[in-house]
Amino acid sequence: MVLPRLKDERAVMPFLLRIQTIAGLWGDRSQRYRFYLIFVYFCLMVVLPKVLFGYPDLEIAVRGTAELMFESNAFFGMLMFSFQRDNYEKLVHQLQDLATLVLQDLPTELGQYLIAVNRRMDRTSKIYCCCHFSMATFFWFMPVWTTYSAYKASSNSSEPVEHVLHLEEELYFLHIRTSIVHYTFYAAIMWPTIYTLGFTGGTKLLTIFSNVKYCSAMLKLVALRIQCLARAEQDEVEKELDKIISMHQRALDCVFLLETTFRWVFFVQFIQCTMIWCSLILYIAVTGLSSTVANVCVQIILVTVETYGYCYFGTDLTTESYNVALAVYDSDWYKFSVSMRRKLRLLLQRSQKPLGVTAGKFRFVNVAQFGKMLKMSYSFYVVLKEQF
């Protein structure tokens, strides 16, 4: 896959910040209206039609409600993120300052590690955007292709043809379930709508993934710097340790800002993910295999990958925080002076404290929590299935 090159390998999350600038979530604050316009468009094209015009039957209502939760998850998550703009800017500036410190003042191998992280994050982000764009295209194309193929294959002009909708909703006063003209107009409207939904969801996922990974990388660099402590000059060791303690504190400040910025985004994500899993799987169980199942499966895959990704990177962040403690323990601490041992003990105590991002300050976001969510969702699904 041919991807645009990373222009500045020393820059902190340049691709993400460029996307956020397009959405009005970074850069000039006078451009914030862009995101709010996107949010209003979402409300007009998705929320209001689903809420005001209802559904023709229960099966469609289940799918429509699940879709509303799925799309609201991205938009309301980014809305809450926009309210934390000040904390997020502090976080990015802190990360940029730490990156400058690593690249200019620390040993070459630490700078090379950070550059490798920058390259990997940039490439992964661009590949994800390509995949996300492809899935959005598939999500828009499949209903249109299925519907027009059904018309082409229909031999009886009096027999009604089922219109496969992108989103289960009644789009204001259009007769999109019965009129092919209205359906064509609806499909044209859905084209920018689907890509807007995909863009917002992708921006949310990249924002969280990139920032959590970068905080993990900073903790990793602290551990690597501790490992390099033994190579320092004898008369410079204690000064170097003071700088390591300062760097560790700045990394902890980054994690605190990260947790403050995204804690309620994670909280809503976990609640809505459980509800979406139950609703969509219930929809498939009730309706069986049909022409609409492909789009439903896309939604299940997206929300599952997104939630697991948050939990995976949350686990990685916690692991890197404990690795700082391991690096201290594995150092030749017994060879250092008494004052240095005290400082190392302080560093050890700080790094042994559980560290990570939480969902509303209730639960840590990690892989173990993801497993508990799956079990809980299945329990809810069994109860709901008995009611249908």
C-alpha positions as CSV (number, residue, x, y, z in Angstrom):
1,M,0.0,0.0,0.0
2,V,1.4,3.4,-1.1
3,L,1.0,5.9,1.7
4,P,2.0,9.6,2.0
5,R,5.4,10.0,3.6
6,L,5.8,11.4,7.1
7,K,7.4,14.8,6.5
8,D,8.7,15.5,10.0
9,E,9.7,12.3,11.9
10,R,10.2,14.4,15.1
11,A,6.7,15.9,15.1
12,V,4.2,14.7,17.7
13,M,1.1,13.1,16.0
14,P,1.1,15.4,12.9
15,F,-1.4,13.4,11.0
16,L,-3.9,13.3,13.8
17,L,-3.6,17.0,14.5
18,R,-4.2,17.7,10.8
19,I,-7.4,15.7,10.9
20,Q,-8.5,17.5,14.1
21,T,-7.8,20.8,12.4
22,I,-10.1,19.9,9.5
23,A,-12.8,19.0,12.1
24,G,-12.3,22.3,14.1
25,L,-10.9,20.4,17.1
26,W,-7.4,21.7,17.0
27,G,-5.6,24.9,16.0
28,D,-7.4,28.2,15.5
29,R,-10.3,28.3,18.0
30,S,-12.3,30.5,15.6
31,Q,-12.7,27.4,13.5
32,R,-14.5,25.5,16.2
33,Y,-17.8,26.1,14.4
34,R,-16.8,23.3,11.9
35,F,-17.3,20.6,14.4
36,Y,-20.6,22.1,15.6
37,L,-21.8,22.3,12.0
38,I,-21.0,18.6,11.6
39,F,-22.8,17.8,14.9
40,V,-25.9,19.8,13.7
41,Y,-25.8,17.9,10.4
42,F,-25.8,14.6,12.3
43,C,-28.8,15.7,14.3
44,L,-30.7,16.7,11.2
45,M,-29.9,13.6,9.2
46,V,-29.9,10.9,11.8
47,V,-31.2,11.9,15.3
48,L,-34.4,13.8,14.4
49,P,-35.7,11.4,11.7
50,K,-35.2,8.5,14.1
51,V,-36.7,10.2,17.1
52,L,-39.6,12.1,15.5
53,F,-40.9,9.7,12.8
54,G,-40.7,6.3,14.5
55,Y,-40.5,2.9,12.9
56,P,-43.0,0.7,11.1
57,D,-42.5,-2.4,13.2
58,L,-40.6,-3.8,16.2
59,E,-37.8,-5.5,14.3
60,I,-36.9,-2.3,12.5
61,A,-37.2,-0.3,15.8
62,V,-34.6,-2.6,17.4
63,R,-32.1,-2.0,14.5
64,G,-32.9,1.7,14.3
65,T,-32.3,2.2,18.0
66,A,-29.0,0.3,17.9
67,E,-27.9,2.4,14.9
68,L,-28.8,5.6,16.8
69,M,-26.7,4.4,19.8
70,F,-23.9,3.4,17.4
71,E,-23.7,6.8,15.7
72,S,-24.3,8.8,18.8
73,N,-21.4,7.0,20.5
74,A,-19.0,8.7,18.1
75,F,-20.6,12.2,17.9
76,F,-21.5,12.6,21.6
77,G,-18.0,11.2,22.5
78,M,-16.4,13.9,20.3
79,L,-18.8,16.5,21.7
80,M,-17.6,15.7,25.3
81,F,-14.0,15.7,24.0
82,S,-14.5,19.2,22.5
83,F,-15.6,20.4,26.0
84,Q,-12.1,19.3,27.3
85,R,-10.2,21.3,24.7
86,D,-8.1,23.2,27.3
87,N,-6.9,19.9,29.0
88,Y,-6.2,18.4,25.6
89,E,-4.1,21.3,24.5
90,K,-2.1,21.1,27.7
91,L,-1.6,17.3,27.1
92,V,-0.4,17.8,23.5
93,H,2.0,20.6,24.5
94,Q,3.3,18.5,27.4
95,L,4.0,15.6,25.0
96,Q,5.6,18.0,22.5
97,D,7.9,19.3,25.2
98,L,8.9,15.8,26.3
99,A,9.5,14.8,22.7
100,T,11.8,17.8,22.3
101,L,13.7,16.8,25.5
102,V,14.1,13.2,24.3
103,L,15.3,14.2,20.8
104,Q,17.7,16.9,21.8
105,D,19.1,16.1,25.2
106,L,19.0,12.3,25.7
107,P,21.0,9.4,24.3
108,T,20.6,8.7,20.6
109,E,18.9,5.3,21.2
110,L,16.1,7.0,23.1
111,G,15.6,9.5,20.3
112,Q,15.6,6.6,17.7
113,Y,12.9,4.8,19.7
114,L,10.7,7.9,19.7
115,I,11.2,8.4,16.0
116,A,10.3,4.7,15.4
117,V,7.1,5.3,17.4
118,N,6.3,8.3,15.3
119,R,6.7,6.4,12.1
120,R,4.7,3.5,13.3
121,M,1.8,5.6,14.6
122,D,1.7,7.7,11.4
123,R,1.7,4.6,9.1
124,T,-0.9,2.8,11.3
125,S,-3.2,5.9,11.4
126,K,-3.1,6.3,7.6
127,I,-3.8,2.5,7.0
128,Y,-6.7,2.8,9.4
129,C,-8.1,5.8,7.6
130,C,-7.9,3.9,4.3
131,C,-9.7,0.9,5.8
132,H,-12.3,3.1,7.5
133,F,-12.9,4.9,4.2
134,S,-13.3,1.5,2.4
135,M,-15.8,0.3,5.0
136,A,-17.8,3.6,4.7
137,T,-17.9,3.1,0.9
138,F,-19.1,-0.5,1.4
139,F,-21.7,0.6,3.9
140,W,-23.1,3.1,1.4
141,F,-22.7,1.0,-1.8
142,M,-24.2,-2.3,-0.6
143,P,-27.8,-1.1,0.0
144,V,-27.9,0.8,-3.3
145,W,-26.5,-2.1,-5.2
146,T,-28.9,-4.6,-3.5
147,T,-32.0,-2.4,-4.2
148,Y,-31.3,-1.6,-7.8
149,S,-30.3,-5.3,-8.5
150,A,-33.7,-6.3,-7.1
151,Y,-35.5,-4.0,-9.5
152,K,-33.4,-5.3,-12.4
153,A,-34.1,-8.9,-11.5
154,S,-37.8,-8.3,-10.8
155,S,-40.0,-9.8,-13.6
156,N,-43.3,-8.7,-12.1
157,S,-43.7,-4.9,-12.1
158,S,-46.7,-5.1,-9.8
159,E,-44.8,-6.9,-7.1
160,P,-43.2,-4.5,-4.6
161,V,-39.4,-4.5,-4.2
162,E,-37.8,-4.2,-0.8
163,H,-35.7,-1.1,-0.5
164,V,-32.6,-1.7,1.6
165,L,-31.9,1.4,3.7
166,H,-28.5,2.6,4.9
167,L,-30.0,3.7,8.2
168,E,-33.4,2.5,9.5
169,E,-35.3,5.8,9.6
170,E,-38.1,7.7,7.9
171,L,-36.3,10.7,6.3
172,Y,-38.8,13.3,7.0
173,F,-41.6,13.2,4.3
174,L,-39.8,11.1,1.7
175,H,-41.4,7.7,0.9
176,I,-38.1,5.9,0.8
177,R,-39.6,2.4,1.4
178,T,-41.9,2.4,-1.6
179,S,-40.9,5.1,-4.2
180,I,-37.7,4.4,-6.2
181,V,-37.5,8.2,-7.0
182,H,-37.5,9.1,-3.3
183,Y,-35.1,6.2,-2.6
184,T,-32.7,7.6,-5.1
185,F,-32.8,11.0,-3.5
186,Y,-32.4,9.4,-0.1
187,A,-29.3,7.5,-1.4
188,A,-27.8,10.7,-2.6
189,I,-28.3,12.3,0.8
190,M,-26.8,9.3,2.5
191,W,-23.6,9.5,0.6
192,P,-22.2,12.6,2.5
193,T,-24.0,11.4,5.6
194,I,-22.2,8.1,5.7
195,Y,-18.8,9.6,5.1
196,T,-19.5,12.3,7.8
197,L,-20.3,9.5,10.2
198,G,-17.2,7.6,9.2
199,F,-15.0,10.7,9.5
200,T,-16.2,11.6,13.0
201,G,-15.9,8.0,14.2
202,G,-12.4,7.6,12.8
203,T,-11.3,10.9,14.3
204,K,-12.5,9.8,17.7
205,L,-10.7,6.5,17.5
206,L,-7.4,8.0,16.2
207,T,-7.5,10.7,18.9
208,I,-7.7,8.3,21.7
209,F,-5.4,5.6,20.3
210,S,-2.7,8.1,19.4
211,N,-2.7,9.9,22.7
212,V,-2.8,6.8,24.9
213,K,0.1,5.3,22.8
214,Y,2.2,8.4,23.1
215,C,1.8,8.5,26.9
216,S,2.8,4.8,27.0
217,A,5.9,5.7,24.9
218,M,6.9,8.4,27.3
219,L,6.7,6.0,30.2
220,K,8.7,3.5,28.1
221,L,11.4,6.2,27.6
222,V,11.6,6.8,31.4
223,A,12.3,3.1,31.9
224,L,14.9,3.1,29.1
225,R,16.5,6.2,30.6
226,I,16.8,4.4,34.0
227,Q,18.5,1.5,32.3
228,C,21.0,4.0,30.9
229,L,21.7,5.4,34.3
230,A,24.6,3.0,35.0
231,R,26.5,4.4,32.0
232,A,26.4,7.9,33.3
233,E,29.6,9.6,34.7
234,Q,30.1,9.0,38.4
235,D,29.8,12.7,39.3
236,E,26.8,13.1,37.0
237,V,24.7,10.1,38.2
238,E,22.7,11.9,40.9
239,K,22.0,14.8,38.6
240,E,20.8,12.4,35.9
241,L,18.6,10.7,38.4
242,D,17.0,14.0,39.3
243,K,16.3,14.6,35.7
244,I,14.8,11.1,35.4
245,I,12.5,11.8,38.4
246,S,11.4,15.1,36.8
247,M,10.8,13.4,33.4
248,H,8.7,10.7,35.2
249,Q,6.6,13.3,36.9
250,R,6.0,15.1,33.6
251,A,4.9,11.7,32.1
252,L,2.6,11.2,35.0
253,D,1.1,14.7,34.4
254,C,0.5,13.6,30.8
255,V,-1.4,10.5,31.9
256,F,-3.4,12.6,34.4
257,L,-4.4,15.0,31.6
258,L,-5.2,12.1,29.3
259,E,-7.4,10.5,31.9
260,T,-9.1,13.8,32.6
261,T,-9.8,14.5,29.0
262,F,-11.2,11.1,28.0
263,R,-12.7,9.5,31.2
264,W,-16.3,10.4,30.4
265,V,-15.8,9.5,26.7
266,F,-14.7,6.0,27.9
267,F,-17.6,5.8,30.3
268,V,-20.2,6.5,27.5
269,Q,-18.3,4.1,25.2
270,F,-18.6,1.2,27.6
271,I,-22.3,1.7,28.3
272,Q,-23.3,2.2,24.7
273,C,-21.0,-0.6,23.5
274,T,-22.9,-3.0,25.7
275,M,-26.3,-1.7,24.5
276,I,-25.2,-1.8,20.9
277,W,-24.0,-5.4,21.1
278,C,-27.2,-6.6,22.7
279,S,-29.4,-4.7,20.3
280,L,-27.7,-5.7,17.0
281,I,-27.2,-9.3,17.9
282,L,-30.8,-9.5,19.0
283,Y,-31.8,-8.0,15.7
284,I,-29.9,-10.7,13.8
285,A,-31.4,-13.4,16.1
286,V,-34.9,-12.2,15.6
287,T,-34.8,-11.4,11.8
288,G,-32.4,-14.2,10.7
289,L,-30.2,-13.8,7.6
290,S,-31.4,-11.0,5.3
291,S,-30.1,-8.3,3.0
292,T,-29.6,-5.9,5.8
293,V,-27.4,-8.2,7.9
294,A,-24.3,-7.1,6.1
295,N,-24.6,-3.5,7.3
296,V,-25.4,-4.7,10.8
297,C,-22.3,-6.8,10.8
298,V,-20.2,-3.8,9.8
299,Q,-21.5,-1.9,12.8
300,I,-20.8,-4.8,15.2
301,I,-17.3,-5.2,13.8
302,L,-16.6,-1.5,14.1
303,V,-17.8,-1.0,17.7
304,T,-16.0,-4.2,18.8
305,V,-12.7,-3.3,17.3
306,E,-12.9,0.2,18.6
307,T,-13.7,-0.9,22.2
308,Y,-11.1,-3.6,22.2
309,G,-8.6,-1.2,20.9
310,Y,-9.2,1.2,23.8
311,C,-8.8,-1.6,26.3
312,Y,-5.7,-3.0,24.6
313,F,-3.9,0.4,24.7
314,G,-5.2,1.0,28.2
315,T,-3.5,-2.2,29.3
316,D,-0.3,-1.2,27.4
317,L,-0.3,2.1,29.4
318,T,-0.6,0.3,32.7
319,T,2.1,-2.2,31.7
320,E,4.5,0.6,30.8
321,S,3.9,2.3,34.1
322,Y,4.8,-0.9,36.0
323,N,7.9,-1.4,33.7
324,V,9.3,1.8,35.2
325,A,9.2,0.1,38.6
326,L,10.9,-3.0,37.2
327,A,13.6,-0.8,35.6
328,V,14.3,0.8,39.0
329,Y,14.4,-2.6,40.7
330,D,16.7,-4.1,38.0
331,S,19.2,-1.2,38.2
332,D,22.3,-1.4,40.3
333,W,20.7,0.5,43.1
334,Y,22.8,-1.1,45.8
335,K,25.9,0.5,44.3
336,F,24.5,4.1,44.6
337,S,24.8,6.5,47.5
338,V,22.2,6.6,50.3
339,S,20.7,9.8,49.0
340,M,20.3,8.2,45.5
341,R,18.7,5.1,47.1
342,R,16.1,7.3,48.7
343,K,15.3,9.0,45.4
344,L,15.1,5.6,43.7
345,R,12.7,4.4,46.4
346,L,10.5,7.4,45.9
347,L,10.5,6.7,42.1
348,L,9.7,3.1,42.8
349,Q,6.8,3.9,45.0
350,R,5.4,6.3,42.4
351,S,5.7,3.8,39.6
352,Q,4.0,1.0,41.6
353,K,0.8,3.0,42.0
354,P,-1.8,1.7,39.5
355,L,-1.8,4.0,36.5
356,G,-4.1,4.1,33.5
357,V,-7.2,5.6,32.0
358,T,-10.6,5.0,33.6
359,A,-14.2,5.0,32.4
360,G,-15.7,7.8,34.5
361,K,-13.3,7.1,37.3
362,F,-15.1,3.8,38.0
363,R,-13.1,1.1,36.2
364,F,-9.7,1.0,34.5
365,V,-9.9,0.6,30.7
366,N,-8.1,-2.7,30.0
367,V,-8.5,-6.1,28.3
368,A,-9.8,-7.7,31.5
369,Q,-12.6,-5.2,31.6
370,F,-13.4,-5.9,27.9
371,G,-13.9,-9.6,28.8
372,K,-16.2,-8.6,31.6
373,M,-18.2,-6.5,29.2
374,L,-18.6,-9.4,26.8
375,K,-20.0,-11.6,29.5
376,M,-22.4,-8.9,30.7
377,S,-23.6,-8.2,27.2
378,Y,-24.3,-11.9,26.6
379,S,-26.3,-12.0,29.9
380,F,-28.4,-9.0,28.8
381,Y,-28.9,-10.5,25.3
382,V,-30.2,-13.8,26.8
383,V,-32.7,-11.9,28.9
384,L,-33.8,-9.7,26.0
385,K,-34.2,-12.7,23.7
386,E,-36.6,-14.3,26.0
387,Q,-38.8,-11.3,25.7
388,F,-39.1,-11.7,21.9
